[in-house]
Amino acid sequence: RRYAELQSDLADLDDRLAKLKEATRGMSLIASHPVYDYLAHAADWKLRSLHWEPHEMPSEKEWGKLDAIREETGATWMLWEDEPI
C-alpha cells in the first residue's frame, strides 16, 4: 500500500515537473548550490551555481559574482534551499 502511495506521489511530481518544463524551457536561473543541477537538467534550464548559505551574508566578492552571472545570463530567479537572511 505504501509503495503504491509512493508511486502515486512520484507520478504527481513527474507530471508537475513536465508542466513546469514546458512553461520554463531554456530559462536561465541561478542557484545557491550546485545540487540543483539535476533539476535544471531535467527541466531544461540554463543554471549557474554559486555556493551561498541562506544564513550567511555573501561577501562583496560573492555579490560581484552574482552581478556578473546576472549580466551574462539575464537570469532573474535564484533557487535557495531556505529563505535567505
N, C-alpha and C positions, 0 to 999 in steps of 0.2 A: 504494500500500500504506500509506504513512504517513498519507494523507488518510483512509483507512478506519479506521486506528487512532485518529486524532483524533476522527472521528465517533463511534466507539465510546466513547471516553473522555468526550466531551461528553454522549452519551446516558446514560452511567452517572451523571455528575454531575447531570443533569436529573432522573433517577429518584430519586437521593438527596435532592435539594432538594424534590421533590414529597412524599416521605415526611416530611421534616423540617417542611415547611409544614403538613402535616396534624396533626402532633404538637404544633406550637407556634403555630398560627394565633392572631393577636391578642396574642401575648406582648409585654410591654414589656421593652426592652433598652436599655442604654447602650453607646455605642461611643466608643473613644478618638479617632476621627476621622470626619468626615462621609463618607469614602469608602465606608463600609458602607451608605449609603443605598440603593444599588442592590440589595443583598442583602436588606435589610429590606423593600423594596418587593416584590421577587419572592417573599419568604416570608410576606408579610402581617404583618409585625411592626410594633409601635409603637416607633420608635427615636428616641432623643435622643442627640446627639453633643456631646462635649467636644473639645478639641484637646490631648490628652496624649501625650507621648512616653514610651515604655517605659523609657528610660534616664535620665529626669529626674524628680525628686521634685516632685509638684504643690505649688503654694503653698497657704497657708491659704485664700485666696480661692477657689482651684480646688476644694479639699476641700469648701468651703461650697456651691459649685455642684453638686458631686456629691451631697451630702446633700439639697439642695433637689430635684434631679431624682428621687432615690430616693423622697423623701417624696411628691412629686407623682404619680409614675407607678407606684410599687410595684415597680419593676424590681429584680431581684436578680442579674442577669447582666450582665457587661460584655465586649464584644468588643475584643480587642487584636491588633495585628499581631505582637507578640512578648511574651515573658514580661516583666512589669514588674519594676523593682527593688523 
